[in-house]
Amino acid sequence: MSAESTTVGIIGAGPAGLALANLLQRSGVACVVLELRERAYVEERQRAGVIDHFVGQIFEESGLAEALTAGMPVETLLEIRNEGVPRFLDGPGLAGGRPSRLVPQQMLVRRMIGTFQDGGGDLRFGARDITLHDLDGARPRVVYRDADGTERELTCDYLAGCDGYHGVSRGSIPDGELTTYRFDHRLGWYTVLADSPAPRYPLMAISRHGFAAQFARGPHASRFYLQHPYGEDPRNWSDEYTWEQLRLRLGDDALPIGAITGREVVEMRSFVVEPMAYRKLFLVGDAAHIITPMGAKGMNLAVTDAYVLARAIIAAEEKGDGSGLAAYSDVCLRRTWDYQEFSRWFSEMVHEAGDHSEDGAFRRKLAQARLERLFSSPTAGAAFADLMAGTPV
C-alpha cells in the first residue's frame, strides 16, 4: 500500500470541498482532495446556482473573486407574478446595495478546479472504495484505490467530509454520535433546461395552477421550474403539456418555445445533523445539511461552512489556537437553521399563495398577506433582502 501524509484530507470535489481547498491553498496549508467521480462528470453536472453577497465577500477577502466570479451577472430586480400580474422587488437596494451573482454551479466548480490546480493543488479524481480509519486517533487515515486501481493510504491532521448526503464521511461516524433532523415539504419541482430566450429578470410566478419560475442560463437558454403534484413523475409529461403549463402559470401566452435539453425532478426535503464534527472529522455542506432550493442557500451554506472551517484550521496551524475548531459546528449550525427557516418561509409563501384548493384557502390568505408585505412594508422587504444577500458569520 502506498502511504502518504498531508495536513487536511478533503473528501469530495463539489463546491464545499473545492472552496475549502482553495481557501487553504491561499494560506499555504497543505491539502489533498479525493473525488470519486471523473473530472468530466464533476465539471458537467448541471446545477442552478446563486452566490449571495456574503459569499462574494469571502471570495474577495481571499483573493479568489477575479478567478471565480468575474463576468457573472449581478442580481438586479426579482420579478414576482401573481396570477399573471407582475411586480418587481429590488433586493440589492433593500439590502443596502448588496447584490448576489447568478453563477451556475458547474461553472463555479470548473473555475474552482482550474484555480486550485493552477496553484499546484493536489486533486485526485476517480478515488474509489474510500474508507475512513482511526477517527478516534490523533491522525485519521483515508484508504482508497486510485484511478489505476492501486490501494493508497493518506494520513491527515484533519479530515473534511465534503462528499454530500450519500458520501462515506457522515456514515463513518459511530452510531449514536449524531442527531438527525429530517423534514419532507411534500413539494416537488420539475426543472427543465430549454433553448428559450432568458427573461430580463429572474422570474417567479404564483398561480392557481401551481408555482413556476424562469431563470437565465445564458442569453439564449432558460431553466424553468414547475411545481408538480406530489408523488407524480413529471418526466412523463409531454413537451407540449410542459410548455402549456409554463405559459399558463407564467401568464405569458407568447412565451417562446424551444428544444428541451435537460430534465430533472427535485423533491423538496430538508436534512440537518448535529453536531457537524466528530473528533478531527468535520462535515461540510451537503454531508451535514440539505436545504430546499427556495432562497438559493444550498451552495452558499456549503461555501460558508468551508470558510468557517478554513479559518479554524489556519488559526490552529499558524497560532496553535483550536478554539475555532471547537466552535465550528455551533457556528455553522446557527446559520444552517436560520437559512432552513428562511427557505421554509419562502416556500410556504410562493406555493401556498396560489393554493386554491378548499382545504388550502386559509393558508392561501396567509401566504398572500406575507407576499403583500414584501411590497408594502419597507421593513419586511429589507428583512427578506437581507437574508437573500447573506448574513455574516
C-alpha positions as CSV (number, residue, x, y, z in Angstrom):
1,M,0.0,0.0,0.0
2,S,1.3,3.5,-0.9
3,A,1.3,5.7,2.2
4,E,1.3,9.5,2.2
5,S,0.6,12.3,4.6
6,T,-1.0,15.7,4.5
7,T,-2.4,18.4,6.8
8,V,-6.0,18.3,5.5
9,G,-7.7,15.4,3.7
10,I,-10.8,16.6,1.8
11,I,-13.3,14.1,0.5
12,G,-15.4,15.4,-2.3
13,A,-14.8,17.9,-5.1
14,G,-18.1,19.7,-5.1
15,P,-18.5,23.4,-4.1
16,A,-17.8,22.6,-0.4
17,G,-14.6,20.7,-1.0
18,L,-13.2,22.9,-3.7
19,A,-13.9,26.1,-1.7
20,L,-12.1,24.6,1.3
21,A,-9.2,23.5,-0.8
22,N,-8.8,26.9,-2.5
23,L,-9.1,28.8,0.8
24,L,-6.5,26.5,2.5
25,Q,-4.2,26.8,-0.5
26,R,-4.2,30.6,-0.3
27,S,-2.9,30.4,3.2
28,G,-0.3,27.8,2.5
29,V,-2.0,24.9,4.3
30,A,-1.3,21.5,2.6
31,C,-4.3,19.5,1.5
32,V,-5.3,16.7,-0.8
33,V,-8.8,16.4,-2.4
34,L,-10.2,13.0,-3.2
35,E,-13.1,12.7,-5.6
36,L,-15.0,9.5,-6.5
37,R,-16.1,10.7,-9.9
38,E,-14.1,11.5,-13.0
39,R,-13.3,15.2,-13.8
40,A,-15.7,15.3,-16.8
41,Y,-18.6,14.2,-14.7
42,V,-17.9,16.7,-11.9
43,E,-17.5,19.6,-14.3
44,E,-20.6,19.0,-16.4
45,R,-23.0,18.2,-13.6
46,Q,-25.8,20.7,-14.1
47,R,-27.0,22.6,-11.1
48,A,-28.5,26.0,-10.6
49,G,-26.6,28.5,-8.5
50,V,-26.6,31.9,-6.9
51,I,-23.6,33.3,-5.0
52,D,-25.0,35.6,-2.4
53,H,-23.3,38.8,-1.4
54,F,-21.7,37.4,1.7
55,V,-20.1,34.5,-0.1
56,G,-18.9,37.0,-2.8
57,Q,-17.2,38.9,0.1
58,I,-15.5,35.6,1.2
59,F,-14.0,35.3,-2.3
60,E,-13.0,38.9,-2.3
61,E,-11.3,38.6,1.1
62,S,-9.3,35.6,0.0
63,G,-8.3,37.0,-3.4
64,L,-10.4,34.4,-5.4
65,A,-13.2,36.7,-6.7
66,E,-11.5,37.5,-10.0
67,A,-10.8,33.9,-10.8
68,L,-14.1,32.5,-9.7
69,T,-16.9,35.1,-10.3
70,A,-15.6,37.5,-12.9
71,G,-18.1,38.1,-15.7
72,M,-21.0,36.5,-13.8
73,P,-24.2,38.6,-13.9
74,V,-25.0,40.7,-10.9
75,E,-28.5,40.4,-9.4
76,T,-30.8,43.4,-10.1
77,L,-34.6,43.0,-9.7
78,L,-36.7,40.0,-8.9
79,E,-40.0,39.7,-10.8
80,I,-42.8,38.1,-9.0
81,R,-46.0,37.5,-10.9
82,N,-49.2,36.8,-9.0
83,E,-51.9,35.3,-11.3
84,G,-50.0,36.9,-14.3
85,V,-49.7,40.4,-12.7
86,P,-46.0,41.4,-12.5
87,R,-44.3,43.2,-9.6
88,F,-40.7,43.9,-9.1
89,L,-38.6,43.7,-5.9
90,D,-35.3,45.5,-5.7
91,G,-33.4,43.0,-3.5
92,P,-30.0,44.7,-3.7
93,G,-31.4,48.1,-3.0
94,L,-33.5,46.8,0.0
95,A,-30.3,45.1,1.3
96,G,-28.3,48.3,1.3
97,G,-26.6,47.8,-2.0
98,R,-25.6,44.1,-1.5
99,P,-26.2,42.2,-4.8
100,S,-25.8,38.5,-5.4
101,R,-24.5,36.9,-8.5
102,L,-26.1,34.3,-10.8
103,V,-23.5,31.6,-11.0
104,P,-24.4,28.1,-12.4
105,Q,-22.8,25.6,-10.1
106,Q,-21.0,23.7,-12.8
107,M,-19.3,27.0,-14.0
108,L,-18.2,27.7,-10.4
109,V,-16.9,24.2,-10.0
110,R,-14.9,24.3,-13.2
111,R,-13.3,27.6,-12.2
112,M,-12.5,26.3,-8.7
113,I,-10.9,23.2,-10.1
114,G,-8.8,25.3,-12.5
115,T,-7.7,27.8,-9.9
116,F,-6.7,25.1,-7.4
117,Q,-4.7,23.0,-9.9
118,D,-3.1,26.1,-11.4
119,G,-1.8,26.9,-7.9
120,G,-0.3,23.4,-7.7
121,G,-3.2,21.8,-5.8
122,D,-3.4,18.0,-5.4
123,L,-6.8,16.9,-6.7
124,R,-7.3,13.2,-7.4
125,F,-10.3,12.1,-9.5
126,G,-11.5,8.5,-9.6
127,A,-10.7,7.8,-6.0
128,R,-12.8,4.7,-5.3
129,D,-13.5,2.5,-2.3
130,I,-12.8,5.3,0.1
131,T,-12.8,4.3,3.8
132,L,-12.0,6.3,6.9
133,H,-10.0,4.9,9.8
134,D,-8.6,5.9,13.2
135,L,-11.2,8.7,13.6
136,D,-10.6,8.4,17.4
137,G,-6.9,8.8,17.0
138,A,-4.5,11.8,16.7
139,R,-4.2,11.4,12.9
140,P,-7.1,9.8,11.0
141,R,-6.4,7.9,7.8
142,V,-8.1,7.6,4.4
143,V,-7.7,4.4,2.4
144,Y,-8.8,4.3,-1.2
145,R,-8.0,3.0,-4.7
146,D,-6.7,5.4,-7.2
147,A,-7.7,5.6,-10.9
148,D,-5.2,2.9,-11.7
149,G,-6.6,0.5,-9.0
150,T,-3.6,1.0,-6.7
151,E,-4.5,1.0,-3.0
152,R,-3.4,4.1,-1.2
153,E,-3.4,5.4,2.3
154,L,-3.5,9.1,3.3
155,T,-2.8,10.1,6.9
156,C,-4.2,13.6,7.9
157,D,-4.2,16.0,10.7
158,Y,-7.8,16.9,9.8
159,L,-10.4,15.3,7.7
160,A,-13.2,17.3,5.9
161,G,-16.2,15.3,4.7
162,C,-17.4,17.3,1.7
163,D,-18.9,14.3,-0.1
164,G,-22.6,15.1,0.1
165,Y,-25.6,13.4,1.5
166,H,-24.7,10.0,0.1
167,G,-21.0,10.1,0.9
168,V,-18.9,7.9,3.2
169,S,-17.9,10.6,5.6
170,R,-21.1,11.0,7.7
171,G,-21.7,7.3,7.6
172,S,-18.2,6.7,9.2
173,I,-19.1,8.5,12.4
174,P,-20.0,6.0,15.1
175,D,-23.7,5.3,15.8
176,G,-25.2,7.5,18.5
177,E,-22.8,10.4,17.9
178,L,-25.2,12.4,15.6
179,T,-28.7,13.6,16.0
180,T,-30.6,13.7,12.7
181,Y,-33.4,16.0,11.7
182,R,-35.5,15.4,8.6
183,F,-38.5,17.1,7.0
184,D,-40.4,16.3,3.8
185,H,-42.0,19.5,2.5
186,R,-44.3,17.4,0.3
187,L,-43.5,19.6,-2.7
188,G,-41.8,18.7,-6.0
189,W,-40.3,20.7,-8.8
190,Y,-39.9,19.6,-12.4
191,T,-36.9,21.5,-13.8
192,V,-36.5,22.0,-17.5
193,L,-33.5,23.4,-19.3
194,A,-34.6,24.8,-22.7
195,D,-33.5,26.8,-25.7
196,S,-35.8,29.7,-24.9
197,P,-34.6,33.3,-24.5
198,A,-33.8,34.3,-21.0
199,P,-36.0,36.7,-19.1
200,R,-34.8,40.2,-18.3
201,Y,-35.0,39.5,-14.6
202,P,-35.3,36.3,-12.6
203,L,-38.9,35.4,-12.6
204,M,-41.2,33.6,-10.1
205,A,-44.9,33.1,-10.8
206,I,-47.7,32.3,-8.3
207,S,-50.8,30.8,-9.9
208,R,-53.9,28.8,-9.0
209,H,-52.4,26.3,-11.5
210,G,-49.2,25.9,-9.4
211,F,-45.8,27.6,-8.9
212,A,-43.5,28.2,-11.8
213,A,-40.2,30.1,-12.3
214,Q,-37.8,31.0,-15.1
215,F,-34.1,31.9,-14.8
216,A,-31.4,32.8,-17.3
217,R,-28.9,30.2,-18.4
218,G,-27.0,32.4,-20.8
219,P,-28.7,34.8,-23.3
220,H,-30.5,32.1,-25.3
221,A,-31.4,29.5,-22.7
222,S,-33.6,29.3,-19.7
223,R,-34.1,27.0,-16.8
224,F,-37.8,26.6,-15.9
225,Y,-39.3,25.2,-12.7
226,L,-42.8,23.8,-12.4
227,Q,-44.4,22.6,-9.2
228,H,-45.8,19.1,-9.8
229,P,-48.4,17.0,-7.9
230,Y,-46.6,15.3,-5.0
231,G,-45.8,11.7,-5.8
232,E,-46.1,12.1,-9.6
233,D,-43.2,11.8,-12.0
234,P,-43.5,14.8,-14.4
235,R,-40.8,13.4,-16.6
236,N,-43.7,11.6,-18.2
237,W,-45.2,14.9,-19.3
238,S,-45.1,15.6,-23.0
239,D,-43.2,18.6,-24.2
240,E,-46.5,20.1,-25.4
241,Y,-48.0,19.8,-21.9
242,T,-44.9,21.2,-20.3
243,W,-45.0,24.3,-22.4
244,E,-48.7,24.6,-21.9
245,Q,-48.2,24.6,-18.2
246,L,-45.4,27.1,-18.3
247,R,-47.4,29.6,-20.4
248,L,-50.4,29.2,-18.1
249,R,-48.5,29.6,-14.9
250,L,-46.2,32.4,-16.1
251,G,-49.1,34.2,-17.5
252,D,-47.3,34.5,-20.9
253,D,-49.2,33.2,-23.9
254,A,-46.3,34.4,-26.1
255,L,-43.5,32.5,-24.2
256,P,-41.1,31.3,-26.9
257,I,-41.0,27.5,-27.2
258,G,-37.6,25.9,-27.8
259,A,-35.9,22.5,-27.6
260,I,-35.9,20.9,-24.1
261,T,-32.3,19.9,-23.5
262,G,-32.5,18.7,-19.9
263,R,-35.0,17.4,-17.4
264,E,-34.7,16.8,-13.6
265,V,-37.0,16.3,-10.7
266,V,-36.4,18.0,-7.3
267,E,-38.2,16.6,-4.3
268,M,-38.1,19.2,-1.6
269,R,-36.7,17.7,1.6
270,S,-34.6,19.2,4.4
271,F,-32.0,17.4,6.5
272,V,-29.6,18.5,9.3
273,V,-27.2,16.6,11.5
274,E,-25.9,17.8,14.8
275,P,-23.0,18.2,15.6
276,M,-21.2,18.7,12.3
277,A,-18.0,17.3,13.6
278,Y,-16.6,14.2,15.3
279,R,-13.1,14.5,16.7
280,K,-11.0,15.6,13.7
281,L,-13.6,14.8,11.1
282,F,-15.6,17.8,10.0
283,L,-18.8,17.6,7.9
284,V,-19.1,20.4,5.3
285,G,-22.0,21.3,3.0
286,D,-24.5,18.6,1.9
287,A,-22.8,16.0,4.1
288,A,-24.3,17.8,7.1
289,H,-27.4,19.5,5.7
290,I,-29.7,19.6,2.7
291,I,-32.0,22.6,2.1
292,T,-34.7,23.3,-0.4
293,P,-33.8,25.5,-3.5
294,M,-36.1,28.3,-2.2
295,G,-33.8,31.2,-1.4
296,A,-30.8,29.6,-3.2
297,K,-28.9,28.9,0.0
298,G,-27.5,25.4,-0.6
299,M,-24.3,26.3,-2.3
300,N,-23.9,29.4,-0.1
301,L,-24.1,27.3,3.1
302,A,-21.5,24.9,1.6
303,V,-19.1,27.6,0.9
304,T,-19.6,29.3,4.2
305,D,-19.1,26.0,6.1
306,A,-15.8,25.8,4.1
307,Y,-14.8,29.3,5.1
308,V,-15.5,28.8,8.8
309,L,-13.5,25.5,8.8
310,A,-10.6,27.0,6.8
311,R,-10.3,29.9,9.2
312,A,-10.3,27.5,12.1
313,I,-7.7,25.2,10.6
314,I,-5.5,28.1,9.7
315,A,-5.7,29.5,13.2
316,A,-4.8,26.1,14.7
317,E,-1.9,25.6,12.3
318,E,-0.4,29.1,12.5
319,K,-1.2,30.1,16.1
320,G,-2.0,26.9,17.9
321,D,-5.5,28.2,18.5
322,G,-8.0,25.4,18.5
323,S,-11.0,27.5,19.6
324,G,-12.3,27.8,16.0
325,L,-12.3,24.1,15.5
326,A,-14.1,23.5,18.8
327,A,-16.7,26.1,17.7
328,Y,-17.1,25.0,14.1
329,S,-20.2,23.0,14.5
330,D,-22.1,25.6,16.6
331,V,-21.2,28.5,14.3
332,C,-22.3,26.6,11.2
333,L,-25.5,25.2,12.7
334,R,-26.7,28.6,13.8
335,R,-26.5,29.7,10.2
336,T,-27.9,26.4,8.9
337,W,-31.1,26.6,11.0
338,D,-31.5,30.3,10.1
339,Y,-31.5,29.5,6.4
340,Q,-33.6,26.4,6.9
341,E,-36.3,28.6,8.4
342,F,-36.0,31.2,5.7
343,S,-36.2,28.6,2.9
344,R,-39.3,27.1,4.5
345,W,-40.9,30.5,5.0
346,F,-40.2,31.4,1.3
347,S,-41.5,28.1,0.1
348,E,-44.8,28.4,2.0
349,M,-45.3,31.9,0.6
350,V,-44.9,31.2,-3.1
351,H,-46.6,27.7,-3.1
352,E,-49.4,28.3,-0.7
353,A,-50.3,31.8,-2.1
354,G,-51.5,30.0,-5.2
355,D,-53.3,27.2,-3.4
356,H,-57.0,27.4,-4.4
357,S,-58.0,24.1,-3.0
358,E,-60.8,24.0,-0.5
359,D,-58.6,23.0,2.5
360,G,-55.9,25.4,1.4
361,A,-58.0,28.6,1.4
362,F,-56.9,29.8,4.9
363,R,-53.2,29.1,4.2
364,R,-53.5,30.9,0.8
365,K,-54.8,34.0,2.5
366,L,-51.9,33.9,5.0
367,A,-49.3,33.5,2.2
368,Q,-50.9,36.3,0.1
369,A,-50.6,38.6,3.1
370,R,-46.9,37.6,3.6
371,L,-46.3,38.3,-0.1
372,E,-48.0,41.6,0.0
373,R,-45.9,42.7,3.0
374,L,-42.7,42.4,0.8
375,F,-44.0,45.3,-1.3
376,S,-46.0,47.3,1.2
377,S,-43.6,47.3,4.1
378,P,-40.0,48.5,3.6
379,T,-39.0,46.8,6.9
380,A,-40.4,43.4,5.7
381,G,-38.8,43.9,2.3
382,A,-35.5,44.7,3.8
383,A,-35.6,41.7,6.1
384,F,-36.2,39.4,3.1
385,A,-33.5,41.1,1.1
386,D,-31.0,40.8,4.0
387,L,-31.4,37.0,4.1
388,M,-31.2,36.8,0.3
389,A,-27.9,38.8,0.4
390,G,-26.5,36.6,3.1
391,T,-25.8,37.4,6.7
392,P,-22.2,37.4,8.1
393,V,-20.9,34.5,10.2
